[in-house]
Amino acid sequence: MEESTRSKISIKSVALAILLLIFMVVVIVTGSSFWQKYSAEQERINQQIAVLNQKQQEIADLENKLETAQNDLRILLDSKTSDTQNQTQIKDAYFLVRLAEDRLQYANDVQAAKQLLQSVHDNLSSINLPELAQVKLLLTTNLDNLKRLNYPDVQETHVNLAILDSLLNVMPLKPMTVPATNRDGSNQKISKNNNQPGENMRFDKEWKRSLNLVLEDLKSVVKIRKKADANPELSYVNIEINKAQFKLLIEQIRWSIFYRDAAVYQRSVKNAQEMLGQIFDANNENVKKFANTLNTLASVQVQANVPDIKELVNALQALLVR
């Protein structure tokens, strides 16, 4: 009995030892696999850290190079320009004169150019340098030229345009002639007033209906062809189209004044003068007043011949490059 018990205990001990051994093997294998993965991940992290450190070093080198370049640029600028108050005022004067030149050449803005040059004149008047004598002389000459310039009175031009706008809707259209046929075959002239389109359309219908009746009576006698209107371009629709084109010309005159485009302005005024008698009744007082206003606008110059201040710009630039 004792031997049987001991045998059972021995078997249990061996089984337990085997299980323990298997467990240890599993732990060792699992731990080894985990350690390998951990080592690989640690190596990868170390490599990324090394790459980041390298990039940080490159960035630091670039920052050092940038700082060096900025210092070199600052030294170069300091060597080219003076920090004195006189030199700073000359630089300001140069930029203001350049701006005045741009306003004159590209915007035809004489008023702004005068204000800029006057500001330069006031700033440079307190500087007593021999090299500024020529600049001051040119500055005074250019200011005098601008003050004597006969600049167009745009305000008066807009007043005349307002007069045109007020007359445009009250001027009667030119009377239109429509051929009609008598029973004897002769043509008769019937004048119509184009200011009443409804009546014109009713008249056209009545005239065509009468003509058709006459033609029906003559069908059995002779072969008759309808004859086209003598002047189809004077129809009501074409008159309205011409009137709309005329209004566009007036708007074009207004925009050419805004943009200081002398060529477009003169061409638009001339075209308006030519179309006026073709569309509106020349005997009407409002039409005559309209024509007189157009003649006044034709004599206006919307763009002045501004003086050239390039010599003054070059003189100031020469002082800066010394």
C-alpha positions in Angstrom: 0.0 0.0 0.0 2.8 2.3 0.9 4.6 1.4 -2.3 1.5 2.1 -4.3 1.1 5.5 -2.7 4.7 6.4 -3.2 4.4 5.4 -6.9 1.5 7.7 -7.3 3.3 10.5 -5.7 6.3 9.9 -7.9 4.2 9.9 -11.0 2.5 13.2 -9.9 5.9 14.7 -9.2 7.2 13.7 -12.6 4.1 15.1 -14.3 4.3 18.3 -12.3 8.0 18.7 -13.2 7.2 18.0 -16.9 4.5 20.6 -16.8 6.7 23.1 -15.1 9.4 22.4 -17.6 7.0 22.9 -20.5 5.8 26.2 -18.9 9.3 27.4 -18.5 10.0 26.5 -22.2 6.9 28.4 -23.3 7.9 31.4 -21.1 11.4 31.3 -22.5 10.3 31.1 -26.1 7.6 33.8 -25.6 10.1 36.1 -23.8 12.7 35.6 -26.4 10.2 36.5 -29.2 9.1 39.5 -27.2 12.6 40.6 -26.5 13.5 40.3 -30.2 10.5 42.4 -31.2 11.3 44.9 -28.4 15.0 45.1 -29.6 13.9 45.6 -33.2 11.4 48.4 -32.2 14.1 50.0 -30.0 16.5 49.9 -32.9 14.0 51.5 -35.2 13.2 54.2 -32.7 16.9 54.8 -32.2 17.4 55.1 -36.0 14.5 57.7 -36.2 16.0 59.6 -33.3 19.3 59.7 -35.1 17.5 60.9 -38.3 15.7 63.6 -36.4 19.0 64.7 -34.7 20.6 64.9 -38.1 17.7 67.0 -39.4 17.9 69.2 -36.4 21.6 69.7 -37.0 20.9 70.5 -40.7 18.3 73.0 -39.6 20.7 74.6 -37.1 23.3 74.8 -39.9 20.8 76.4 -42.2 19.8 78.9 -39.5 23.4 79.7 -39.0 23.9 80.2 -42.7 20.8 82.4 -42.9 21.9 84.5 -40.0 25.3 84.9 -41.6 23.7 85.9 -44.9 21.5 88.4 -43.1 24.5 89.9 -41.4 26.4 90.0 -44.8 23.4 91.7 -46.4 23.1 94.2 -43.5 26.8 95.0 -43.8 26.4 95.4 -47.6 23.4 97.7 -47.2 25.2 99.7 -44.5 28.1 100.1 -46.9 26.0 101.3 -49.7 23.8 103.8 -47.9 24.4 106.3 -45.1 22.4 106.4 -41.9 22.6 110.2 -41.7 19.3 112.2 -41.6 20.2 114.0 -44.8 20.6 110.8 -46.7 17.4 109.4 -45.4 15.5 112.6 -46.6 17.1 112.3 -50.0 15.9 108.7 -50.3 12.4 109.7 -49.3 12.5 112.5 -51.8 13.5 110.1 -54.5 10.6 107.7 -53.9 8.1 110.6 -53.7 9.4 112.0 -57.0 9.2 108.6 -58.6 5.6 108.3 -57.4 4.8 111.8 -58.8 6.2 110.7 -62.2 4.0 107.6 -62.2 0.9 109.6 -61.4 1.7 112.0 -64.3 2.6 109.4 -66.9 0.1 106.6 -66.1 -2.8 108.4 -64.4 -2.5 111.9 -65.8 -3.1 113.1 -62.2 -1.6 116.6 -62.1 -3.0 117.5 -58.7 -1.4 114.5 -56.9 1.9 115.1 -58.6 1.9 118.8 -57.5 1.2 117.8 -53.9 4.0 115.2 -54.0 6.6 117.6 -55.5 5.6 120.3 -53.0 6.2 117.9 -50.2 9.6 117.1 -51.5 10.4 120.8 -51.9 9.5 121.4 -48.3 11.6 118.5 -47.0 14.7 119.4 -49.0 14.6 123.1 -48.3 16.2 122.5 -44.9 19.2 120.6 -46.3 22.1 122.8 -47.2 24.3 120.5 -49.4 26.1 121.7 -52.6 25.1 118.6 -54.5 21.4 119.4 -53.9 21.5 122.7 -55.8 20.7 121.2 -59.2 18.0 119.0 -57.7 16.3 122.0 -56.0 16.5 124.0 -59.3 14.8 121.2 -61.2 12.3 120.8 -58.5 11.3 124.4 -58.6 11.1 124.4 -62.4 8.9 121.4 -62.5 6.6 122.7 -59.8 6.2 126.0 -61.7 5.4 124.1 -64.9 2.7 122.1 -63.2 1.1 125.2 -61.6 1.0 126.9 -65.0 -0.5 123.8 -66.7 -4.0 124.5 -68.2 -5.6 121.3 -66.9 -9.0 120.3 -68.4 -12.0 121.3 -66.3 -13.6 117.9 -66.0 -16.4 119.2 -63.7 -17.7 121.5 -66.5 -17.6 118.6 -68.9 -19.7 116.5 -66.6 -22.2 119.4 -66.4 -22.5 119.4 -70.2 -23.0 115.6 -70.1 -25.8 116.1 -67.6 -27.4 118.5 -70.1 -27.2 115.8 -72.8 -28.8 113.3 -70.5 -31.7 115.6 -69.8 -32.3 116.3 -73.5 -31.9 112.8 -74.8 -35.3 111.6 -73.7 -37.3 114.7 -74.8 -35.8 115.1 -78.3 -38.3 114.2 -81.1 -37.1 111.6 -83.7 -36.7 112.5 -87.3 -39.9 112.3 -89.4 -40.0 109.1 -91.4 -41.4 108.9 -94.9 -43.4 105.8 -96.0 -44.4 105.2 -99.7 -48.1 104.5 -100.3 -49.8 103.6 -103.6 -52.8 105.4 -105.1 -55.4 103.5 -107.2 -53.9 105.1 -110.4 -50.5 103.4 -109.6 -48.7 106.6 -108.5 -46.8 106.8 -105.2 -47.7 109.3 -102.6 -45.6 110.4 -99.6 -47.1 110.2 -96.1 -45.1 111.7 -93.3 -45.2 110.0 -89.9 -44.0 111.1 -86.5 -41.7 108.4 -85.1 -42.4 109.6 -81.5 -45.7 107.6 -81.6 -44.8 103.9 -82.4 -48.3 102.6 -81.7 -49.8 104.9 -84.3 -47.1 104.0 -86.8 -47.8 100.3 -86.4 -51.6 100.9 -86.9 -50.8 103.0 -89.9 -48.6 100.3 -91.4 -51.4 97.7 -90.9 -54.1 99.9 -92.5 -51.8 100.8 -95.4 -50.9 97.2 -96.1 -54.6 96.2 -95.8 -55.6 98.9 -98.4 -52.8 97.9 -100.7 -53.8 94.2 -100.5 -57.4 95.2 -101.5 -56.2 97.1 -104.5 -54.0 94.2 -105.5 -56.9 91.7 -105.2 -59.0 93.9 -107.6 -56.2 94.0 -110.1 -55.2 90.3 -110.0 -57.5 89.4 -112.9 -56.2 92.2 -115.1 -52.4 92.4 -114.7 -49.7 90.7 -112.8 -48.5 93.0 -110.0 -45.4 92.7 -107.8 -45.1 94.4 -104.5 -42.4 97.0 -104.4 -40.1 97.2 -101.3 -40.0 100.3 -99.3 -37.8 103.0 -100.7 -35.8 103.5 -97.5 -36.2 100.4 -95.3 -33.4 101.6 -93.0 -35.8 104.4 -91.8 -38.2 101.9 -90.3 -39.3 102.3 -86.7 -37.2 99.3 -85.5 -34.0 100.6 -87.1 -34.7 104.1 -85.7 -34.9 102.6 -82.2 -31.7 100.7 -82.7 -29.9 103.9 -83.9 -31.3 105.7 -80.9 -29.9 103.0 -78.5 -26.5 103.2 -80.3 -26.6 107.0 -79.8 -27.2 106.6 -76.1 -24.2 104.2 -75.9 -22.1 106.8 -77.6 -23.0 109.3 -74.8 -21.9 106.7 -72.2 -18.7 106.1 -74.1 -18.0 109.8 -73.9 -18.5 109.7 -70.2 -16.2 106.7 -69.7 -13.5 108.2 -71.9 -13.4 111.3 -69.7 -13.0 109.0 -66.6 -10.1 107.1 -68.2 -8.6 110.3 -69.8 -8.6 108.7 -73.2 -8.5 111.6 -75.6 -8.7 109.4 -78.8 -11.9 107.6 -77.7 -13.4 110.9 -76.5 -12.9 112.8 -79.7 -14.1 109.8 -81.8 -17.2 109.4 -79.7 -18.1 113.1 -79.9 -17.6 113.1 -83.6 -19.8 110.0 -84.2 -22.5 111.5 -81.9 -22.5 114.7 -84.0 -22.9 112.7 -87.2 -25.7 110.5 -85.9 -27.7 113.3 -84.3 -29.2 114.6 -87.6 -29.8 111.1 -88.9 -32.0 110.2 -85.9 -33.5 113.3 -84.4 -35.5 116.2 -85.9 -32.8 118.9 -86.6 -35.5 121.7 -86.6 -36.4 121.1 -82.9 -35.0 123.5 -80.3 -34.0 120.7 -77.9 -32.1 119.0 -80.8 -30.3 122.3 -81.6 -29.4 122.7 -77.9 -28.1 119.2 -77.9 -26.0 119.9 -81.0 -24.5 123.1 -79.4 -23.6 121.1 -76.3 -21.8 118.5 -78.4 -19.9 121.3 -80.2 -18.8 122.5 -76.8 -17.7 119.1 -75.8 -15.8 118.7 -79.0 -13.5 121.6 -78.1 -12.6 120.1 -74.7 -9.3 118.3 -74.1 -9.8 115.6 -71.6 -6.1 114.8 -71.4 -3.4 117.4 -70.7 0.1 117.3 -72.1 1.9 116.8 -68.7 5.5 117.8 -68.4 8.3 115.2 -68.1 10.1 115.1 -64.7 12.5 112.3 -65.6 15.5 114.6 -65.3 14.6 115.3 -61.7 14.2 111.6 -61.0 17.7 110.9 -62.5 19.3 113.7 -60.5 18.0 112.3 -57.2 19.0 108.8 -58.2 22.5 109.9 -59.0 22.8 111.3 -55.4 21.8 107.9 -54.0 24.3 105.8 -55.9 27.3 107.9 -54.8 
